[in-house]
Amino acid sequence: MGKWPSKTIESSNREFTLEDEIRLLRSKMEQIFIQEQSFTSEIVIEISSLLDLKINEYMKSFPTKK
């Protein structure tokens, strides 16, 4: 992908939880949005997509009861 490393935070440091990764990605996305002043910046979209994947992964770990 573009400027954002394809390695996840967890794979580079096993001490991070999925919740930590989500918080860090969101914070990074917010910082870059402020710098870029654009929701459609390539890097903002890239981080947003990765954040979506992590949120989906998190939601799958807590299945809803039917």
C-alpha positions in Angstrom: 0.0 0.0 0.0 1.0 3.7 0.2 2.8 5.5 3.0 1.2 3.5 5.8 3.1 0.3 6.7 1.2 -2.8 5.9 2.5 -4.4 9.1 0.1 -4.2 11.9 1.1 -2.7 15.2 0.4 -6.0 16.9 2.8 -7.9 14.7 5.6 -5.5 15.5 4.9 -5.4 19.2 3.1 -8.3 20.8 2.2 -6.2 23.9 -0.5 -4.3 22.0 -4.1 -5.5 22.2 -6.6 -5.2 19.4 -8.2 -2.4 21.3 -4.9 -0.6 21.6 -4.4 -1.0 17.8 -7.8 0.5 17.2 -7.2 3.5 19.5 -3.7 4.1 18.0 -5.0 3.9 14.4 -7.9 6.3 15.2 -5.5 8.7 16.8 -3.1 8.5 13.9 -5.9 9.0 11.4 -7.1 12.1 13.3 -3.6 13.5 13.3 -3.1 13.0 9.6 -6.5 14.4 8.8 -5.5 17.6 10.7 -2.3 17.8 8.7 -3.8 17.0 5.3 -7.1 18.9 5.9 -8.9 16.2 3.8 -11.0 13.1 4.4 -10.1 12.0 0.9 -6.4 12.1 1.3 -4.8 8.8 0.2 -3.2 8.2 3.6 -6.3 9.1 5.5 -8.3 6.6 3.4 -5.7 4.0 3.8 -5.6 4.3 7.6 -9.4 4.4 7.7 -9.6 1.2 5.7 -7.1 -0.5 8.1 -9.1 0.8 11.1 -12.3 -0.7 9.6 -10.6 -4.1 9.3 -9.5 -3.9 12.9 -12.9 -2.9 14.1 -14.5 -5.8 12.2 -11.9 -8.1 13.7 -12.8 -6.8 17.1 -16.5 -7.2 16.5 -16.1 -10.8 15.3 -14.4 -11.6 18.6 -17.6 -10.7 20.5 -20.4 -12.6 18.6 -23.9 -11.4 19.4 -26.4 -13.7 21.0 -29.5 -14.6 19.1 
